[in-house]
Amino acid sequence: MRLGGLLFDLAVLVLLFTAVVVSALAGVTARHDARQLFIELQRLEAERDRLQVDWGRLQIEQGALATHGRIEAMVRRELMMRPPRPEDIMIVAGEP
């Protein structure tokens, strides 16, 4: 009977040791996963910040390219367009 009790105690001890080791490994794995996710979060936040800066720059650039004066100058230069002279303007009256 004493040998059976000793084997039972040994089995319980091995089971508890295994549970402690598995628990420790689970804790280490969870900590590692949390660190990896935090690193990914920081990378994504940096990319978001970079994209926001690019978006702001593009909005400023679009505003500068779409100004009335720039478009008028481009039309005059590239299409050789000009406002009509007063003598070239004809007023067409519709029938009453």
C-alpha positions as CSV (number, residue, x, y, z in Angstrom):
1,M,0.0,0.0,0.0
2,R,2.8,2.3,0.8
3,L,4.3,1.8,-2.7
4,G,0.9,2.6,-4.3
5,G,0.6,5.8,-2.3
6,L,4.1,6.8,-3.4
7,L,3.3,6.2,-7.0
8,F,0.2,8.2,-6.7
9,D,2.1,11.1,-5.1
10,L,4.7,10.9,-7.9
11,A,2.0,10.9,-10.5
12,V,0.4,14.0,-8.9
13,L,3.7,15.7,-8.7
14,V,4.5,15.0,-12.4
15,L,1.0,16.2,-13.3
16,L,1.4,19.4,-11.3
17,F,4.9,20.0,-12.8
18,T,3.5,19.5,-16.3
19,A,0.7,22.0,-15.6
20,V,3.2,24.6,-14.3
21,V,5.4,24.2,-17.4
22,V,2.4,24.4,-19.8
23,S,1.1,27.4,-17.9
24,A,4.6,29.1,-18.1
25,L,4.9,28.4,-21.8
26,A,1.4,29.8,-22.4
27,G,2.3,33.0,-20.5
28,V,5.5,33.4,-22.5
29,T,3.6,32.8,-25.8
30,A,1.0,35.3,-24.8
31,R,3.6,37.9,-23.9
32,H,5.4,37.3,-27.2
33,D,2.2,37.6,-29.2
34,A,1.3,40.8,-27.4
35,R,4.7,42.3,-28.2
36,Q,4.4,41.3,-31.9
37,L,0.9,42.9,-32.1
38,F,2.2,46.1,-30.4
39,I,5.1,46.3,-33.0
40,E,2.6,45.8,-35.8
41,L,0.3,48.5,-34.2
42,Q,3.3,51.0,-34.1
43,R,4.2,50.2,-37.7
44,L,0.6,50.8,-38.9
45,E,0.3,54.0,-36.9
46,A,3.5,55.3,-38.5
47,E,2.2,54.4,-41.9
48,R,-1.1,56.1,-41.1
49,D,0.8,59.3,-40.1
50,R,2.9,59.2,-43.3
51,L,-0.3,58.8,-45.4
52,Q,-2.0,61.7,-43.6
53,V,1.0,63.9,-44.4
54,D,0.9,62.8,-48.1
55,W,-2.9,63.4,-48.2
56,G,-2.4,66.9,-46.8
57,R,0.4,67.6,-49.3
58,L,-1.8,66.4,-52.2
59,Q,-4.7,68.6,-51.1
60,I,-2.5,71.6,-51.0
61,E,-1.0,70.7,-54.4
62,Q,-4.5,70.2,-55.9
63,G,-5.6,73.6,-54.5
64,A,-2.5,75.2,-56.1
65,L,-3.0,73.5,-59.5
66,A,-6.7,74.3,-59.7
67,T,-6.5,78.1,-59.1
68,H,-8.4,80.3,-61.6
69,G,-5.3,82.3,-62.5
70,R,-3.2,79.2,-63.2
71,I,-5.9,77.6,-65.3
72,E,-6.3,80.8,-67.3
73,A,-2.6,81.2,-67.9
74,M,-2.4,77.6,-69.0
75,V,-5.3,78.0,-71.4
76,R,-3.7,81.1,-72.9
77,R,-0.3,79.5,-73.2
78,E,-1.2,76.0,-74.4
79,L,-4.4,76.5,-76.2
80,M,-3.8,80.0,-77.3
81,M,-7.2,81.1,-76.1
82,R,-8.1,84.7,-75.2
83,P,-11.1,86.5,-74.0
84,P,-13.2,87.8,-77.0
85,R,-12.8,91.5,-78.0
86,P,-15.9,93.7,-77.6
87,E,-16.3,93.8,-81.4
88,D,-16.4,90.0,-81.6
89,I,-19.3,89.7,-79.1
90,M,-22.7,89.4,-80.7
91,I,-25.9,89.5,-78.6
92,V,-28.6,87.2,-80.0
93,A,-32.1,88.1,-79.1
94,G,-34.7,85.4,-78.9
95,E,-38.2,85.7,-80.3
96,P,-40.8,87.0,-77.8
